[in-house]
Amino acid sequence: MKKSFKMLSLILAILLVLSLAACGNEEISPADESEIEEVIPEKDILEELGLNAKVKGASESTVKVNSAVYSLLDFEDTSEYENATRGLIAAPEVLELTDENGNVIWSQKAYSFLNDYEKAPDTVNPSLWENTKNNHAYGLFEVVEGIYQVRGYDMANLTVIKGETGWIVFDPLMSVECTKAAMQLINENLGEYPVKAVIISHCHVDHFGGIAGIMSAEEMADASLSIEKQLSSEKIPVIVPEGFAEHAISENVYAGKAMGRRANYQYGVLLEPGVSGTLAMGIGMGQSTGTVSYLPPTYEIKESGEVIVIDGIEFEFQLTPGTEAPAEMNTWLPDFNALWVAENCTGTLHNLYTLRGAQVRDGAAWAGYIMEAVSLYGEKAEVTFQSHNWPHWGNEVVNEYMVNTAAVYKFINDQTLTYINQGYTSDEISNMIKLPEALEKNWYTRQYYGTVAHNSKAVYQKFMGWYDANPVNLNPLEPSESAKKWVEYLGDVDEVLRMAKADFEKGEYQWVAEVTNTIVFADPENKAARYLCADALEQLGYQAESGPWRNAYLTAALELRNGNMAHTAVQAANDGSIFLGMTPEMLFDALAIRLNKEAFAEYDFTINVILPNIGEEHMLRIKNGVILVCKNTTSEEADITVTTPKNSFIYLISGNPDAFSAIAKVEGDTELFELFITNLNANGGIGNATFNIIEP
C-alpha cells in the first residue's frame, strides 16, 4: 500500500466521520488504518488507468495528425500511381506464392483490404496509405519496348532486357521461389528465351538471393575468362560492381544474426498486414521468406564508362560506390535511351542509415553520383527504371526526378553539417532539420523508407561519431541500471504512470513512451508501464509516414503486450551457398566473431592452416582470445597444424565442429584444438537471434 494513498484514505475517512457526526447525535469511534483500507480499497493501477494488452484504434490526437497530411500534400496529383500502373501486360488476379511445403512466402493477397477503403483509415498516415496502394500494383510491366519488369513479386523488381536471342536479367530478387514465379510470368507472356547474362546492381540480398531461380552453378560462365569469352561460351556471366562479393558476404555473415533480429522490427516480420498492422515500406511490401541463394560473380565492373555488348545490346556502366550500398552501379542503355538507376533513385527517400543496422552511407557522394548520371546521360535519357518501385518517363521528368532526389540527400548532408558547426547534437539536429518546402512536397522523395530525422543522425555519425562532447555521456550507465536509479529517484511509480497517462491523453506519445520504457527497463514485470508504453508506441506507429518506423513502433507494442516474439518470426532461409563464396580471411573473421573470448583470455598459441585445394597457407595467432591472421605464412613452432579444404571451415561457423573434425587432419596439440573449436559458440548457436529489444 502506497503511503500517499494511505494518507488520502485516512483524510477521507476522517471527513466521512465528521460528516456523519454532524448529521446525528450517535457517537462514532474513529477507525484504525486497517478499517480505512476495508472501507476504501486501493484501486489496481491497471484498472484505474484503463490499461490492457489489446490493440487500440487511433486516438483523437492521431486522427488530427493524420488528417493534417491531406492539407500538406497534393492528393490530386496521382502521377506516381499512374507510373506504378503504366504498361501493365499481365498479372494474376490473386498473387500468393508458396514454397515446396505449401508455406506462404510472399502475398499480395494479404493486402486486399486496401480495396475496402475510399481514403486512408484513421490508423494510417494518408501518405503511407497512398504509397502502399502504389506498391500493391503487381505484375509484368513494359518499361519501353524491349525492357520489362516484374514488380510486386518480392520487395525488389526483376527486370529483363530482350537481346537478339535471349534475356539479360537485372537483379534476381531475394527468394528463389519468387524469382521462378517472376520468370514464369515473363515466359508465359513474352515467350521463353535463354538467359544470356545476369547483372546485379549492388550487394544487398534482395537483389541477388533469388539467382538460383534463374540459373544453376553449372550454367555459370568461367570467371577466369575475359568477359568476351564468357559471353561467347554459351554460359551465363554474372556481372557485378567491384567489391560486390566482399560486401554481399560480410554483411550477411559478420553481423547477420543481429541484423536478422532487428529486421523483425524494421520489416514488420512479426506483424500481420492490416490497417492496424504492417503496410508498405517505401521500397516494397516487405521481405519474402523463401530460399536465399548465392552464386559468385564471374566479372566485376571496375571503371565507370566500361561498355559491354551482351546479345547485341550495349550496356555502359557507372560505378556509384558508397551510395545506397558499398558496391553499386547504374547502367546506361543507349539502344533504348534508358537509364537503370539501381537503388540510387527509388521513388522514396532512402536510408543514409538503415534501421536493421548497417554502415552509414555518404549523402554527399550519393548526390554526386546522381548528378554525374545527369551529366553523362541526362540529355538523352527518356526513362529511368530501377530496382524498387516504378519507372519515370519523359526527358524533363527524368531530369527533375534525378535532380530532386540528389538535392534531398545533399540537403540532409549539408544542413546537418551546418547545425553540427553551430554546436547542436545529433538528437537536437534530428528534431530541427526540415526539408525545403519544394523538396518536401515531391511524392517520389517522401519519407516512406528513410526519414530526414534518422538520416541526419547518419550524417552526424559519419562526421562526429557517437559522442556529443558532453562528458556525462562518455561512459553512461547500462540502460537497466540507469533505469533503476531513475525509478528510485522518481519514487511513487504509480503516480508517475498516472502523470504519463494524463500526458498520453494530451497526445504526448514520444514522452510517454520514453518515461514508461524507463520503468520497463527498471522492472520488466510492470504491466501498467508495458501497456501504456505499448499504447503510446502504437499511436506513433499510426502517425508514421515511414513504413519501417511504423513497423518498429507496432512491433515494439506487440512485444510489450505479449513478450518477446522472436521465436515466431518467419524469415528467409539461407541455402548455405553464400558461405561458399567466403575467402579464407572471411572465414577466419567469422571464427573470431564466434569465439568465446573469455574462455581463451589466458591463452597464447598458433595454428598453421594448410588449404591444399586452393594452394594457400595461413597462420592464426590466438592471443588472449583474439584471432590474428597472417596470410601466406606458417610458423615452424606452431602448436597446431590443420590441413583441410577451405570450405570445411563452414562447418565451424555454422556450429558443426564434429563434421569439421571428420574432414580435417589435425597435428600437434589436438586437445587444445578440440577446446578451441568447441568454444566457437559465442553467437548462441544455430538459428535466429532472439535477444530482447524493447525490454532488458
Secondary structure as UniProt FT lines:
FT   HELIX           3..23
FT   HELIX           33..39
FT   HELIX           45..49
FT   HELIX           60..72
FT   TURN            75..76
FT   HELIX           79..85
FT   TURN            86..87
FT   STRAND          88..90
FT   STRAND          96..98
FT   TURN            100..101
FT   STRAND          104..107
FT   HELIX           109..116
FT   TURN            122..123
FT   HELIX           126..135
FT   STRAND          139..144
FT   TURN            145..146
FT   STRAND          147..151
FT   STRAND          158..162
FT   STRAND          167..170
FT   HELIX           176..190
FT   STRAND          195..199
FT   HELIX           205..207
FT   TURN            208..210
FT   HELIX           211..213
FT   HELIX           217..219
FT   TURN            223..224
FT   HELIX           227..232
FT   TURN            233..234
FT   STRAND          238..241
FT   TURN            242..243
FT   HELIX           244..253
FT   HELIX           256..266
FT   TURN            267..270
FT   TURN            275..276
FT   STRAND          291..292
FT   STRAND          299..301
FT   TURN            304..305
FT   STRAND          307..310
FT   TURN            311..312
FT   STRAND          313..319
FT   TURN            321..322
FT   STRAND          328..333
FT   TURN            334..337
FT   STRAND          338..340
FT   TURN            342..344
FT   TURN            355..356
FT   HELIX           363..377
FT   TURN            378..380
FT   STRAND          383..385
FT   STRAND          392..393
FT   HELIX           395..421
FT   TURN            422..423
FT   HELIX           426..432
FT   HELIX           437..440
FT   HELIX           443..445
FT   HELIX           452..464
FT   HELIX           471..473
FT   HELIX           479..490
FT   HELIX           493..505
FT   TURN            506..507
FT   HELIX           509..522
FT   TURN            524..525
FT   HELIX           527..543
FT   HELIX           547..562
FT   HELIX           566..568
FT   STRAND          573..574
FT   HELIX           577..580
FT   HELIX           584..594
FT   HELIX           598..600
FT   TURN            601..602
FT   STRAND          604..611
FT   TURN            612..615
FT   STRAND          616..623
FT   TURN            624..625
FT   STRAND          626..631
FT   TURN            636..637
FT   STRAND          640..643
FT   HELIX           646..648
FT   HELIX           649..653
FT   TURN            654..655
FT   HELIX           657..663
FT   STRAND          665..668
FT   HELIX           670..678
FT   TURN            682..683
//
